[in-house]
Amino acid sequence: MKTKAMAGKKCALVIHGGAGTISPEEMTPEMERDLRAGLQRSLDAGRAILKNGGSSLDAVTAAVRVLEDDPLFNAGRGAVFTSAATHEMDAAIMDGRTLRAGAVGAVAHVKNPINLARAVMEKSPHVMLAGNGAEDFARELGLEIVDDEYFSTAQRWQALERVRAARTEALSEADRHGTVGAVALDEAGNLAAATSTGGNTNKRPGRVGDSPLIGAGTYANNKTCAVSATGAGEFFMRAVATHDLSALMEYGGMNLGEAARVVIDKVGALGGTGGLIAVDREGNIALPFNTTGMYRGSIDAEGRSFVGIYQ
């Protein structure tokens, strides 16, 4: 369906809410309705910015922030518990026009980690801040700080207890990991990517995954594409997945779809599960994954909107 909102100059938006989905057998109609509604709210937030000529940076920030505020997704409120029954979150954002980026790791009290990641990019000389130093920076800037209880949900506590009691190989993808992200192309032709996560259920305190690592879980370059990954972060780090996708396009001459599939296959060959979302400078979209499902949504260059969960 073509919408007036995305007509005219090419712009596109893609979001994900993680590749660790609830299995189809366990998914109830009410759960699916709520998950789809959350993805749609994220799309709507990003679309509202793009349709008014706003920047891709603003669009991905807004889209990710909506998912951070939704307790159904593993980022911000609703983030999973560490093995110490605490919350530690990571986030990153990258501007494809300038290749500037900002990231935060292991933050525990910042309401919206994506806002802090953007502040690191725009208001500091650094690319990444972690732990207490990142939180001190957030307080200096007046970003919203909340108690640990804000992030806690009964669903995530039950997942922690399940993981503690289960053999590792018996864990579901939803228990293992989850992430949110957004990529966008704006009317000016600029690309941006943003990713935010609570990490892995029962992870060791101090563990940082691929999401805040530029070139692993998050990457944007106006020459090629914008990418946000989700899944087993250690494998995406080892594959340098999001930069690899860009390099396959820039140096290998692949199109977006080909490069995205090669990268997911490469992650899979290492033993990793997950997926990614990507958009190129022409507004083409790719959403490959090797899990049962990936919470995802998109608005393409023709204005067509899509929200999906399973293959």
VODREN-510790 format. One record per residue (C-alpha): x, y, z. Coordinates in steps of 0.05 Angstrom, whole numbers, plus 5000, padded with zeros to 4 digits. Layout:
BEGIN
<pt <X, Y, Z>>,
...
This chain:
BEGIN
<pt <5000, 5000, 5000>>,
<pt <5029, 5067, 4980>>,
<pt <5023, 5122, 5031>>,
<pt <5029, 5196, 5021>>,
<pt <5077, 5198, 5080>>,
<pt <5134, 5163, 5044>>,
<pt <5119, 5188, 4973>>,
<pt <5166, 5236, 4937>>,
<pt <5240, 5231, 4951>>,
<pt <5264, 5161, 4971>>,
<pt <5264, 5146, 5045>>,
<pt <5257, 5080, 5082>>,
<pt <5256, 5053, 5153>>,
<pt <5268, 4983, 5180>>,
<pt <5263, 4961, 5253>>,
<pt <5274, 4897, 5292>>,
<pt <5255, 4875, 5362>>,
<pt <5303, 4816, 5365>>,
<pt <5314, 4749, 5331>>,
<pt <5300, 4710, 5395>>,
<pt <5225, 4702, 5387>>,
<pt <5173, 4664, 5426>>,
<pt <5161, 4597, 5391>>,
<pt <5098, 4593, 5347>>,
<pt <5072, 4538, 5394>>,
<pt <5076, 4584, 5454>>,
<pt <5052, 4648, 5420>>,
<pt <4981, 4666, 5439>>,
<pt <4937, 4713, 5397>>,
<pt <4941, 4765, 5452>>,
<pt <5017, 4762, 5455>>,
<pt <5023, 4767, 5380>>,
<pt <4975, 4826, 5379>>,
<pt <5015, 4863, 5432>>,
<pt <5082, 4849, 5399>>,
<pt <5058, 4872, 5331>>,
<pt <5028, 4934, 5362>>,
<pt <5095, 4951, 5394>>,
<pt <5131, 4943, 5328>>,
<pt <5079, 4986, 5294>>,
<pt <5087, 5042, 5345>>,
<pt <5162, 5041, 5332>>,
<pt <5151, 5045, 5257>>,
<pt <5101, 5102, 5266>>,
<pt <5150, 5142, 5309>>,
<pt <5205, 5137, 5256>>,
<pt <5157, 5149, 5198>>,
<pt <5130, 5212, 5230>>,
<pt <5200, 5242, 5229>>,
<pt <5217, 5219, 5158>>,
<pt <5152, 5243, 5127>>,
<pt <5165, 5313, 5154>>,
<pt <5234, 5315, 5123>>,
<pt <5270, 5296, 5187>>,
<pt <5337, 5262, 5190>>,
<pt <5351, 5188, 5191>>,
<pt <5388, 5198, 5257>>,
<pt <5325, 5227, 5289>>,
<pt <5282, 5172, 5259>>,
<pt <5324, 5113, 5285>>,
<pt <5331, 5146, 5353>>,
<pt <5256, 5154, 5359>>,
<pt <5241, 5084, 5334>>,
<pt <5289, 5051, 5382>>,
<pt <5266, 5093, 5440>>,
<pt <5195, 5068, 5431>>,
<pt <5220, 4996, 5435>>,
<pt <5263, 5013, 5496>>,
<pt <5200, 5037, 5531>>,
<pt <5161, 4975, 5513>>,
<pt <5169, 4920, 5566>>,
<pt <5158, 4865, 5514>>,
<pt <5226, 4877, 5483>>,
<pt <5295, 4865, 5512>>,
<pt <5320, 4937, 5515>>,
<pt <5308, 4991, 5567>>,
<pt <5245, 4973, 5606>>,
<pt <5239, 4897, 5600>>,
<pt <5314, 4885, 5594>>,
<pt <5335, 4816, 5616>>,
<pt <5370, 4801, 5682>>,
<pt <5443, 4786, 5691>>,
<pt <5467, 4727, 5733>>,
<pt <5470, 4777, 5792>>,
<pt <5396, 4794, 5781>>,
<pt <5413, 4864, 5757>>,
<pt <5406, 4899, 5690>>,
<pt <5463, 4921, 5644>>,
<pt <5446, 4952, 5577>>,
<pt <5484, 4969, 5514>>,
<pt <5467, 5015, 5456>>,
<pt <5498, 5048, 5395>>,
<pt <5481, 5096, 5339>>,
<pt <5519, 5114, 5275>>,
<pt <5512, 5170, 5224>>,
<pt <5525, 5144, 5153>>,
<pt <5539, 5214, 5127>>,
<pt <5598, 5230, 5173>>,
<pt <5615, 5160, 5200>>,
<pt <5609, 5190, 5270>>,
<pt <5584, 5141, 5322>>,
<pt <5567, 5137, 5396>>,
<pt <5559, 5077, 5441>>,
<pt <5549, 5057, 5513>>,
<pt <5561, 4991, 5549>>,
<pt <5538, 4961, 5614>>,
<pt <5494, 5019, 5636>>,
<pt <5446, 5003, 5692>>,
<pt <5403, 5065, 5708>>,
<pt <5395, 5105, 5644>>,
<pt <5322, 5102, 5622>>,
<pt <5338, 5105, 5548>>,
<pt <5408, 5080, 5531>>,
<pt <5400, 5102, 5458>>,
<pt <5394, 5174, 5481>>,
<pt <5459, 5167, 5518>>,
<pt <5494, 5134, 5459>>,
<pt <5473, 5193, 5415>>,
<pt <5498, 5241, 5468>>,
<pt <5566, 5206, 5468>>,
<pt <5569, 5217, 5393>>,
<pt <5547, 5289, 5393>>,
<pt <5571, 5317, 5460>>,
<pt <5637, 5281, 5474>>,
<pt <5701, 5267, 5436>>,
<pt <5692, 5192, 5447>>,
<pt <5657, 5135, 5411>>,
<pt <5642, 5091, 5471>>,
<pt <5632, 5100, 5545>>,
<pt <5617, 5043, 5593>>,
<pt <5593, 5029, 5663>>,
<pt <5596, 5083, 5717>>,
<pt <5632, 5131, 5671>>,
<pt <5576, 5128, 5621>>,
<pt <5524, 5139, 5676>>,
<pt <5562, 5198, 5704>>,
<pt <5562, 5229, 5635>>,
<pt <5486, 5217, 5630>>,
<pt <5476, 5253, 5697>>,
<pt <5519, 5312, 5675>>,
<pt <5475, 5320, 5614>>,
<pt <5410, 5314, 5654>>,
<pt <5387, 5250, 5619>>,
<pt <5333, 5211, 5655>>,
<pt <5360, 5164, 5709>>,
<pt <5315, 5111, 5740>>,
<pt <5320, 5057, 5794>>,
<pt <5337, 4986, 5774>>,
<pt <5265, 4965, 5789>>,
<pt <5241, 5006, 5729>>,
<pt <5271, 4956, 5681>>,
<pt <5245, 4893, 5717>>,
<pt <5186, 4852, 5692>>,
<pt <5157, 4787, 5716>>,
<pt <5168, 4756, 5647>>,
<pt <5243, 4770, 5650>>,
<pt <5249, 4745, 5722>>,
<pt <5216, 4680, 5702>>,
<pt <5264, 4674, 5643>>,
<pt <5323, 4682, 5691>>,
<pt <5296, 4627, 5736>>,
<pt <5285, 4583, 5675>>,
<pt <5356, 4593, 5651>>,
<pt <5386, 4581, 5719>>,
<pt <5348, 4515, 5724>>,
<pt <5358, 4490, 5652>>,
<pt <5415, 4458, 5615>>,
<pt <5444, 4509, 5567>>,
<pt <5425, 4469, 5505>>,
<pt <5353, 4468, 5528>>,
<pt <5345, 4543, 5527>>,
<pt <5300, 4577, 5476>>,
<pt <5325, 4633, 5430>>,
<pt <5279, 4681, 5468>>,
<pt <5315, 4663, 5533>>,
<pt <5384, 4668, 5503>>,
<pt <5381, 4737, 5472>>,
<pt <5341, 4795, 5444>>,
<pt <5356, 4865, 5418>>,
<pt <5321, 4923, 5385>>,
<pt <5345, 4965, 5327>>,
<pt <5328, 5012, 5270>>,
<pt <5359, 5033, 5204>>,
<pt <5335, 5090, 5160>>,
<pt <5346, 5128, 5095>>,
<pt <5321, 5200, 5096>>,
<pt <5301, 5247, 5040>>,
<pt <5370, 5278, 5039>>,
<pt <5400, 5210, 5023>>,
<pt <5432, 5200, 5091>>,
<pt <5433, 5132, 5126>>,
<pt <5434, 5118, 5200>>,
<pt <5432, 5057, 5245>>,
<pt <5416, 5048, 5319>>,
<pt <5415, 4987, 5365>>,
<pt <5398, 4976, 5438>>,
<pt <5397, 4914, 5482>>,
<pt <5392, 4885, 5551>>,
<pt <5439, 4829, 5529>>,
<pt <5433, 4756, 5547>>,
<pt <5391, 4727, 5603>>,
<pt <5438, 4705, 5660>>,
<pt <5498, 4738, 5628>>,
<pt <5558, 4751, 5672>>,
<pt <5559, 4823, 5698>>,
<pt <5605, 4865, 5655>>,
<pt <5591, 4826, 5591>>,
<pt <5584, 4871, 5531>>,
<pt <5556, 4843, 5466>>,
<pt <5559, 4864, 5393>>,
<pt <5504, 4916, 5395>>,
<pt <5547, 4975, 5418>>,
<pt <5608, 4954, 5377>>,
<pt <5613, 4994, 5313>>,
<pt <5622, 4945, 5255>>,
<pt <5597, 4885, 5295>>,
<pt <5525, 4899, 5314>>,
<pt <5516, 4969, 5286>>,
<pt <5542, 5005, 5224>>,
<pt <5522, 5059, 5174>>,
<pt <5558, 5087, 5114>>,
<pt <5525, 5131, 5061>>,
<pt <5567, 5096, 5008>>,
<pt <5533, 5030, 5021>>,
<pt <5482, 5015, 5075>>,
<pt <5458, 5020, 5147>>,
<pt <5455, 4955, 5189>>,
<pt <5431, 4933, 5258>>,
<pt <5442, 4862, 5281>>,
<pt <5409, 4818, 5332>>,
<pt <5426, 4749, 5359>>,
<pt <5484, 4713, 5391>>,
<pt <5530, 4773, 5398>>,
<pt <5596, 4737, 5407>>,
<pt <5589, 4708, 5337>>,
<pt <5570, 4774, 5305>>,
<pt <5631, 4804, 5338>>,
<pt <5677, 4750, 5311>>,
<pt <5647, 4759, 5242>>,
<pt <5651, 4836, 5246>>,
<pt <5583, 4827, 5214>>,
<pt <5555, 4895, 5200>>,
<pt <5619, 4925, 5172>>,
<pt <5629, 4861, 5132>>,
<pt <5562, 4872, 5099>>,
<pt <5582, 4942, 5079>>,
<pt <5650, 4919, 5054>>,
<pt <5618, 4864, 5011>>,
<pt <5579, 4919, 4977>>,
<pt <5634, 4971, 4972>>,
<pt <5692, 4926, 4952>>,
<pt <5657, 4863, 4929>>,
<pt <5604, 4895, 4886>>,
<pt <5547, 4856, 4918>>,
<pt <5477, 4884, 4924>>,
<pt <5446, 4891, 4993>>,
<pt <5407, 4827, 4992>>,
<pt <5466, 4785, 4969>>,
<pt <5513, 4815, 5021>>,
<pt <5463, 4808, 5077>>,
<pt <5452, 4734, 5063>>,
<pt <5528, 4721, 5059>>,
<pt <5537, 4754, 5127>>,
<pt <5482, 4714, 5161>>,
<pt <5509, 4650, 5130>>,
<pt <5578, 4669, 5156>>,
<pt <5551, 4679, 5226>>,
<pt <5514, 4614, 5221>>,
<pt <5576, 4576, 5199>>,
<pt <5611, 4600, 5263>>,
<pt <5553, 4571, 5303>>,
<pt <5515, 4635, 5314>>,
<pt <5440, 4648, 5309>>,
<pt <5406, 4714, 5295>>,
<pt <5390, 4763, 5241>>,
<pt <5398, 4834, 5216>>,
<pt <5361, 4891, 5184>>,
<pt <5392, 4934, 5130>>,
<pt <5375, 4990, 5081>>,
<pt <5419, 5016, 5025>>,
<pt <5426, 5085, 4995>>,
<pt <5373, 5069, 4942>>,
<pt <5322, 5049, 4995>>,
<pt <5328, 4974, 4984>>,
<pt <5314, 4932, 5046>>,
<pt <5341, 4866, 5073>>,
<pt <5317, 4828, 5135>>,
<pt <5351, 4759, 5135>>,
<pt <5353, 4714, 5197>>,
<pt <5369, 4641, 5213>>,
<pt <5324, 4634, 5274>>,
<pt <5251, 4612, 5277>>,
<pt <5231, 4684, 5275>>,
<pt <5252, 4757, 5282>>,
<pt <5207, 4812, 5306>>,
<pt <5212, 4862, 5249>>,
<pt <5178, 4916, 5210>>,
<pt <5192, 4962, 5151>>,
<pt <5167, 5019, 5108>>,
<pt <5200, 5015, 5040>>,
<pt <5216, 5070, 4990>>,
<pt <5147, 5061, 4958>>,
<pt <5113, 5072, 5025>>,
<pt <5092, 5000, 5035>>,
<pt <5088, 4979, 5108>>,
<pt <5103, 4910, 5136>>,
<pt <5105, 4878, 5206>>,
<pt <5125, 4805, 5216>>,
<pt <5149, 4755, 5267>>,
<pt <5162, 4687, 5234>>,
<pt <5192, 4664, 5169>>,
